[in-house]
Amino acid sequence: MTANTERAAAIRWIQAEMADYGLTMEELAAAGCFDPPPPPAPPVVCYRNAAGQQWDGQGEMPDWLQWAVNAGQSKEFYRVG
């Protein structure tokens, strides 16, 4: 199936479901179906240094923390909370 064929099939399915349940576009809009998604939650800060640089513990360790660890400081020294 091409993207256009899949899209057309999805539209037909949505129209059939709306007809089966007697839904209107106004009802869907009132229910918030077309509202933009809420913004993602800010990352939880797990590590922070005295300069205010922070890291959430996800992905690659930032340079400031890697330098501190390489210099012999424990990563846990910078743990928040």
N, CA, C and O atoms as a Tinker XYZ file with bonds, in Angstrom:
   324  protein
     1  N      0.837000   -1.188000    0.000000    73     2
     2  CA     0.000000    0.000000    0.000000    64     1     3
     3  C      0.878000    1.246000    0.000000    63     2     4     5
     4  O      1.900000    1.314000    0.683000    81     3
     5  N      0.463000    2.194000   -0.760000    73     3     6
     6  CA     1.182000    3.470000   -0.736000    64     5     7
     7  C      0.651000    4.316000    0.416000    63     6     8     9
     8  O     -0.382000    4.004000    1.009000    81     7
     9  N      1.358000    5.369000    0.715000    73     7    10
    10  CA     0.942000    6.259000    1.798000    64     9    11
    11  C     -0.429000    6.862000    1.498000    63    10    12    13
    12  O     -1.255000    6.999000    2.401000    81    11
    13  N     -0.678000    7.220000    0.245000    73    11    14
    14  CA    -1.980000    7.801000   -0.122000    64    13    15
    15  C     -3.103000    6.782000    0.028000    63    14    16    17
    16  O     -4.200000    7.131000    0.465000    81    15
    17  N     -2.845000    5.541000   -0.326000    73    15    18
    18  CA    -3.853000    4.489000   -0.191000    64    17    19
    19  C     -4.147000    4.232000    1.279000    63    18    20    21
    20  O     -5.306000    4.090000    1.670000    81    19
    21  N     -3.098000    4.172000    2.096000    73    19    22
    22  CA    -3.280000    3.969000    3.535000    64    21    23
    23  C     -4.051000    5.124000    4.151000    63    22    24    25
    24  O     -4.919000    4.917000    4.999000    81    23
    25  N     -3.736000    6.336000    3.728000    73    23    26
    26  CA    -4.430000    7.515000    4.250000    64    25    27
    27  C     -5.908000    7.474000    3.875000    63    26    28    29
    28  O     -6.769000    7.755000    4.708000    81    27
    29  N     -6.199000    7.130000    2.640000    73    27    30
    30  CA    -7.590000    7.047000    2.198000    64    29    31
    31  C     -8.343000    5.969000    2.978000    63    30    32    33
    32  O     -9.504000    6.167000    3.337000    81    31
    33  N     -7.702000    4.843000    3.242000    73    31    34
    34  CA    -8.332000    3.773000    4.013000    64    33    35
    35  C     -8.597000    4.228000    5.443000    63    34    36    37
    36  O     -9.637000    3.904000    6.015000    81    35
    37  N     -7.667000    4.974000    6.020000    73    35    38
    38  CA    -7.845000    5.484000    7.378000    64    37    39
    39  C     -9.005000    6.469000    7.437000    63    38    40    41
    40  O     -9.792000    6.453000    8.383000    81    39
    41  N     -9.110000    7.320000    6.431000    73    39    42
    42  CA   -10.225000    8.287000    6.384000    64    41    43
    43  C    -11.552000    7.557000    6.286000    63    42    44    45
    44  O    -12.510000    7.911000    6.973000    81    43
    45  N    -11.615000    6.542000    5.436000    73    43    46
    46  CA   -12.867000    5.766000    5.312000    64    45    47
    47  C    -13.221000    5.097000    6.632000    63    46    48    49
    48  O    -14.390000    5.073000    7.018000    81    47
    49  N    -12.233000    4.554000    7.327000    73    47    50
    50  CA   -12.479000    3.895000    8.608000    64    49    51
    51  C    -12.999000    4.897000    9.638000    63    50    52    53
    52  O    -13.951000    4.612000   10.365000    81    51
    53  N    -12.370000    6.064000    9.695000    73    51    54
    54  CA   -12.805000    7.092000   10.643000    64    53    55
    55  C    -14.228000    7.533000   10.336000    63    54    56    57
    56  O    -15.045000    7.688000   11.244000    81    55
    57  N    -14.521000    7.734000    9.067000    73    55    58
    58  CA   -15.882000    8.137000    8.688000    64    57    59
    59  C    -16.899000    7.066000    9.077000    63    58    60    61
    60  O    -17.990000    7.389000    9.546000    81    59
    61  N    -16.550000    5.808000    8.887000    73    59    62
    62  CA   -17.463000    4.716000    9.249000    64    61    63
    63  C    -17.675000    4.661000   10.755000    63    62    64    65
    64  O    -18.800000    4.464000   11.213000    81    63
    65  N    -16.612000    4.833000   11.528000    73    63    66
    66  CA   -16.738000    4.827000   12.989000    64    65    67
    67  C    -17.586000    5.997000   13.470000    63    66    68    69
    68  O    -18.419000    5.840000   14.363000    81    67
    69  N    -17.376000    7.164000   12.883000    73    67    70
    70  CA   -18.171000    8.329000   13.265000    64    69    71
    71  C    -19.643000    8.091000   12.957000    63    70    72    73
    72  O    -20.512000    8.458000   13.748000    81    71
    73  N    -19.926000    7.480000   11.810000    73    71    74
    74  CA   -21.316000    7.185000   11.445000    64    73    75
    75  C    -21.910000    6.151000   12.391000    63    74    76    77
    76  O    -23.058000    6.290000   12.814000    81    75
    77  N    -21.145000    5.115000   12.728000    73    75    78
    78  CA   -21.637000    4.065000   13.634000    64    77    79
    79  C    -22.005000    4.630000   15.000000    63    78    80    81
    80  O    -22.991000    4.206000   15.603000    81    79
    81  N    -21.221000    5.578000   15.489000    73    79    82
    82  CA   -21.449000    6.136000   16.816000    64    81    83
    83  C    -22.220000    7.454000   16.790000    63    82    84    85
    84  O    -22.508000    8.030000   17.839000    81    83
    85  N    -22.550000    7.923000   15.602000    73    83    86
    86  CA   -23.304000    9.162000   15.481000    64    85    87
    87  C    -22.518000   10.383000   15.936000    63    86    88    89
    88  O    -23.085000   11.318000   16.502000    81    87
    89  N    -21.229000   10.374000   15.692000    73    87    90
    90  CA   -20.379000   11.482000   16.128000    64    89    91
    91  C    -20.278000   12.549000   15.055000    63    90    92    93
    92  O    -20.268000   12.249000   13.861000    81    91
    93  N    -20.205000   13.798000   15.493000    73    91    94
    94  CA   -20.001000   14.914000   14.576000    64    93    95
    95  C    -18.631000   15.516000   14.841000    63    94    96    97
    96  O    -18.016000   15.268000   15.879000    81    95
    97  N    -18.164000   16.312000   13.883000    73    95    98
    98  CA   -16.881000   16.992000   14.055000    64    97    99
    99  C    -16.945000   17.946000   15.244000    63    98   100   101
   100  O    -15.961000   18.112000   15.964000    81    99
   101  N    -18.108000   18.575000   15.449000    73    99   102
   102  CA   -18.266000   19.504000   16.568000    64   101   103
   103  C    -18.113000   18.773000   17.902000    63   102   104   105
   104  O    -17.493000   19.295000   18.828000    81   103
   105  N    -18.673000   17.578000   18.000000    73   103   106
   106  CA   -18.558000   16.799000   19.239000    64   105   107
   107  C    -17.109000   16.385000   19.494000    63   106   108   109
   108  O    -16.633000   16.414000   20.629000    81   107
   109  N    -16.423000   16.003000   18.429000    73   107   110
   110  CA   -15.020000   15.625000   18.581000    64   109   111
   111  C    -14.176000   16.830000   18.990000    63   110   112   113
   112  O    -13.289000   16.715000   19.835000    81   111
   113  N    -14.458000   17.989000   18.385000    73   111   114
   114  CA   -13.720000   19.198000   18.742000    64   113   115
   115  C    -13.998000   19.580000   20.192000    63   114   116   117
   116  O    -13.080000   19.969000   20.915000    81   115
   117  N    -15.255000   19.474000   20.627000    73   115   118
   118  CA   -15.610000   19.809000   22.009000    64   117   119
   119  C    -14.946000   18.851000   22.996000    63   118   120   121
   120  O    -14.664000   19.230000   24.133000    81   119
   121  N    -14.700000   17.631000   22.574000    73   119   122
   122  CA   -14.056000   16.642000   23.439000    64   121   123
   123  C    -12.539000   16.825000   23.474000    63   122   124   125
   124  O    -11.848000   16.117000   24.207000    81   123
   125  N    -12.014000   17.769000   22.687000    73   123   126
   126  CA   -10.584000   18.045000   22.702000    64   125   127
   127  C     -9.771000   17.203000   21.750000    63   126   128   129
   128  O     -8.544000   17.174000   21.850000    81   127
   129  N    -10.420000   16.516000   20.828000    73   127   130
   130  CA    -9.695000   15.631000   19.913000    64   129   131
   131  C     -8.718000   16.367000   18.998000    63   130   132   133
   132  O     -7.767000   15.767000   18.496000    81   131
   133  N     -8.945000   17.653000   18.781000    73   131   134
   134  CA    -8.097000   18.402000   17.854000    64   133   135
   135  C     -7.198000   19.405000   18.565000    63   134   136   137
   136  O     -6.512000   20.197000   17.920000    81   135
   137  N     -7.202000   19.369000   19.900000    73   135   138
   138  CA    -6.335000   20.247000   20.671000    64   137   139
   139  C     -4.886000   19.803000   20.496000    63   138   140   141
   140  O     -4.615000   18.611000   20.347000    81   139
   141  N     -3.959000   20.752000   20.514000    73   139   142
   142  CA    -2.547000   20.338000   20.420000    64   141   143
   143  C     -2.161000   19.540000   21.659000    63   142   144   145
   144  O     -2.708000   19.764000   22.739000    81   143
   145  N     -1.230000   18.619000   21.511000    73   143   146
   146  CA    -0.811000   17.828000   22.676000    64   145   147
   147  C     -0.129000   18.726000   23.697000    63   146   148   149
   148  O      0.454000   19.750000   23.341000    81   147
   149  N     -0.203000   18.343000   24.959000    73   147   150
   150  CA     0.467000   19.155000   25.977000    64   149   151
   151  C      1.980000   19.086000   25.784000    63   150   152   153
   152  O      2.495000   18.105000   25.249000    81   151
   153  N      2.687000   20.118000   26.214000    73   151   154
   154  CA     4.149000   20.069000   26.069000    64   153   155
   155  C      4.720000   18.960000   26.934000    63   154   156   157
   156  O      4.146000   18.617000   27.967000    81   155
   157  N      5.848000   18.398000   26.519000    73   155   158
   158  CA     6.455000   17.336000   27.318000    64   157   159
   159  C      6.904000   17.881000   28.674000    63   158   160   161
   160  O      7.256000   19.052000   28.811000    81   159
   161  N      6.881000   17.016000   29.644000    73   159   162
   162  CA     7.327000   17.403000   30.986000    64   161   163
   163  C      8.817000   17.717000   30.940000    63   162   164   165
   164  O      9.563000   17.062000   30.212000    81   163
   165  N      9.258000   18.708000   31.707000    73   163   166
   166  CA    10.693000   18.990000   31.711000    64   165   167
   167  C     11.455000   17.809000   32.283000    63   166   168   169
   168  O     10.945000   17.094000   33.146000    81   167
   169  N     12.674000   17.602000   31.805000    73   167   170
   170  CA    13.443000   16.465000   32.310000    64   169   171
   171  C     13.741000   16.632000   33.792000    63   170   172   173
   172  O     13.921000   17.743000   34.290000    81   171
   173  N     13.787000   15.514000   34.473000    73   171   174
   174  CA    14.120000   15.515000   35.894000    64   173   175
   175  C     15.635000   15.629000   36.018000    63   174   176   177
   176  O     16.379000   14.851000   35.421000    81   175
   177  N     16.078000   16.600000   36.793000    73   175   178
   178  CA    17.511000   16.814000   36.965000    64   177   179
   179  C     18.025000   15.828000   38.007000    63   178   180   181
   180  O     17.536000   15.794000   39.136000    81   179
   181  N     19.000000   15.039000   37.626000    73   179   182
   182  CA    19.603000   14.066000   38.547000    64   181   183
   183  C     20.967000   14.523000   39.041000    63   182   184   185
   184  O     21.375000   14.181000   40.151000    81   183
   185  N     21.671000   15.294000   38.223000    73   183   186
   186  CA    23.024000   15.727000   38.571000    64   185   187
   187  C     23.155000   17.220000   38.268000    63   186   188   189
   188  O     22.653000   17.704000   37.254000    81   187
   189  N     23.837000   17.942000   39.162000    73   187   190
   190  CA    24.046000   19.380000   38.968000    64   189   191
   191  C     25.371000   19.773000   39.599000    63   190   192   193
   192  O     25.738000   19.280000   40.665000    81   191
   193  N     26.086000   20.675000   38.920000    73   191   194
   194  CA    27.334000   21.163000   39.496000    64   193   195
   195  C     27.133000   22.566000   40.068000    63   194   196   197
   196  O     26.039000   23.122000   39.971000    81   195
   197  N     28.167000   23.135000   40.655000    73   195   198
   198  CA    28.074000   24.444000   41.305000    64   197   199
   199  C     27.783000   25.553000   40.308000    63   198   200   201
   200  O     27.232000   26.587000   40.685000    81   199
   201  N     28.137000   25.364000   39.056000    73   199   202
   202  CA    27.887000   26.376000   38.024000    64   201   203
   203  C     26.455000   26.306000   37.497000    63   202   204   205
   204  O     26.053000   27.129000   36.675000    81   203
   205  N     25.685000   25.320000   37.970000    73   203   206
   206  CA    24.300000   25.187000   37.530000    64   205   207
   207  C     24.102000   24.288000   36.324000    63   206   208   209
   208  O     22.975000   24.106000   35.865000    81   207
   209  N     25.174000   23.730000   35.811000    73   207   210
   210  CA    25.029000   22.792000   34.701000    64   209   211
   211  C     24.356000   21.537000   35.229000    63   210   212   213
   212  O     24.641000   21.092000   36.341000    81   211
   213  N     23.464000   20.968000   34.433000    73   211   214
   214  CA    22.709000   19.814000   34.917000    64   213   215
   215  C     22.597000   18.725000   33.853000    63   214   216   217
   216  O     22.798000   18.951000   32.660000    81   215
   217  N     22.266000   17.538000   34.345000    73   215   218
   218  CA    22.106000   16.371000   33.479000    64   217   219
   219  C     21.010000   15.516000   34.065000    63   218   220   221
   220  O     20.939000   15.330000   35.280000    81   219
   221  N     20.143000   14.986000   33.193000    73   219   222
   222  CA    19.025000   14.158000   33.658000    64   221   223
   223  C     19.381000   12.680000   33.765000    63   222   224   225
   224  O     18.526000   11.863000   34.108000    81   223
   225  N     20.618000   12.329000   33.479000    73   223   226
   226  CA    21.045000   10.934000   33.588000    64   225   227
   227  C     20.745000   10.112000   32.354000    63   226   228   229
   228  O     21.035000    8.916000   32.318000    81   227
   229  N     20.165000   10.740000   31.339000    73   227   230
   230  CA    19.832000   10.030000   30.105000    64   229   231
   231  C     20.856000   10.368000   29.027000    63   230   232   233
   232  O     21.339000   11.498000   28.948000    81   231
   233  N     21.175000    9.400000   28.218000    73   231   234
   234  CA    22.102000    9.643000   27.122000    64   233   235
   235  C     23.542000    9.719000   27.601000    63   234   236   237
   236  O     23.885000    9.272000   28.696000    81   235
   237  N     24.365000   10.296000   26.752000    73   235   238
   238  CA    25.793000   10.388000   27.042000    64   237   239
   239  C     26.058000   11.381000   28.173000    63   238   240   241
   240  O     25.424000   12.433000   28.251000    81   239
   241  N     26.987000   11.039000   29.030000    73   239   242
   242  CA    27.360000   11.911000   30.145000    64   241   243
   243  C     27.925000   13.217000   29.583000    63   242   244   245
   244  O     28.772000   13.189000   28.690000    81   243
   245  N     27.464000   14.359000   30.098000    73   243   246
   246  CA    27.969000   15.640000   29.584000    64   245   247
   247  C     29.446000   15.839000   29.931000    63   246   248   249
   248  O     29.974000   15.238000   30.866000    81   247
   249  N     30.087000   16.698000   29.149000    73   247   250
   250  CA    31.526000   16.933000   29.328000    64   249   251
   251  C     31.870000   17.351000   30.748000    63   250   252   253
   252  O     32.830000   16.839000   31.324000    81   251
   253  N     31.100000   18.279000   31.327000    73   251   254
   254  CA    31.449000   18.784000   32.658000    64   253   255
   255  C     31.492000   17.666000   33.692000    63   254   256   257
   256  O     32.337000   17.676000   34.587000    81   255
   257  N     30.582000   16.703000   33.570000    73   255   258
   258  CA    30.558000   15.600000   34.530000    64   257   259
   259  C     31.647000   14.574000   34.201000    63   258   260   261
   260  O     32.271000   14.010000   35.099000    81   259
   261  N     31.863000   14.344000   32.917000    73   259   262
   262  CA    32.912000   13.401000   32.518000    64   261   263
   263  C     34.278000   13.904000   32.969000    63   262   264   265
   264  O     35.119000   13.123000   33.414000    81   263
   265  N     34.494000   15.218000   32.851000    73   263   266
   266  CA    35.782000   15.788000   33.286000    64   265   267
   267  C     35.959000   15.602000   34.794000    63   266   268   269
   268  O     37.048000   15.266000   35.259000    81   267
   269  N     34.891000   15.820000   35.547000    73   267   270
   270  CA    34.972000   15.662000   37.002000    64   269   271
   271  C     35.259000   14.215000   37.373000    63   270   272   273
   272  O     36.073000   13.954000   38.259000    81   271
   273  N     34.602000   13.275000   36.710000    73   271   274
   274  CA    34.819000   11.852000   36.986000    64   273   275
   275  C     36.252000   11.470000   36.603000    63   274   276   277
   276  O     36.913000   10.735000   37.337000    81   275
   277  N     36.730000   11.961000   35.468000    73   275   278
   278  CA    38.103000   11.671000   35.037000    64   277   279
   279  C     39.126000   12.239000   36.017000    63   278   280   281
   280  O     40.228000   11.708000   36.154000    81   279
   281  N     38.753000   13.326000   36.696000    73   279   282
   282  CA    39.656000   13.945000   37.671000    64   281   283
   283  C     39.585000   13.261000   39.033000    63   282   284   285
   284  O     40.289000   13.654000   39.964000    81   283
   285  N     38.728000   12.227000   39.153000    73   283   286
   286  CA    38.674000   11.464000   40.388000    64   285   287
   287  C     37.456000   11.733000   41.259000    63   286   288   289
   288  O     37.297000   11.107000   42.307000    81   287
   289  N     36.594000   12.653000   40.843000    73   287   290
   290  CA    35.380000   12.946000   41.615000    64   289   291
   291  C     34.325000   11.886000   41.325000    63   290   292   293
   292  O     34.222000   11.406000   40.196000    81   291
   293  N     33.555000   11.524000   42.317000    73   291   294
   294  CA    32.485000   10.557000   42.134000    64   293   295
   295  C     31.303000   11.232000   41.442000    63   294   296   297
   296  O     30.971000   12.382000   41.732000    81   295
   297  N     30.691000   10.519000   40.548000    73   295   298
   298  CA    29.492000   11.033000   39.885000    64   297   299
   299  C     28.399000   11.311000   40.913000    63   298   300   301
   300  O     27.616000   12.248000   40.756000    81   299
   301  N     28.349000   10.507000   41.947000    73   299   302
   302  CA    27.324000   10.652000   42.987000    64   301   303
   303  C     27.474000   11.948000   43.775000    63   302   304   305
   304  O     26.515000   12.403000   44.399000    81   303
   305  N     28.653000   12.544000   43.757000    73   303   306
   306  CA    28.882000   13.825000   44.426000    64   305   307
   307  C     27.950000   14.898000   43.849000    63   306   308   309
   308  O     27.557000   15.824000   44.559000    81   307
   309  N     27.597000   14.775000   42.567000    73   307   310
   310  CA    26.786000   15.776000   41.890000    64   309   311
   311  C     25.292000   15.410000   41.859000    63   310   312   313
   312  O     24.479000   16.146000   41.299000    81   311
   313  N     24.944000   14.276000   42.462000    73   311   314
   314  CA    23.535000   13.839000   42.448000    64   313   315
   315  C     22.672000   14.831000   43.229000    63   314   316   317
   316  O     23.043000   15.283000   44.312000    81   315
   317  N     21.522000   15.155000   42.658000    73   315   318
   318  CA    20.567000   16.060000   43.295000    64   317   319
   319  C     19.611000   15.223000   44.130000    63   318   320   321
   320  O     19.113000   14.192000   43.680000    81   319
   321  N     19.360000   15.681000   45.356000    73   319   322
   322  CA    18.375000   15.007000   46.197000    64   321   323
   323  C     18.883000   13.868000   46.906000    63   322   324
   324  O     18.143000   13.221000   47.647000    81   323
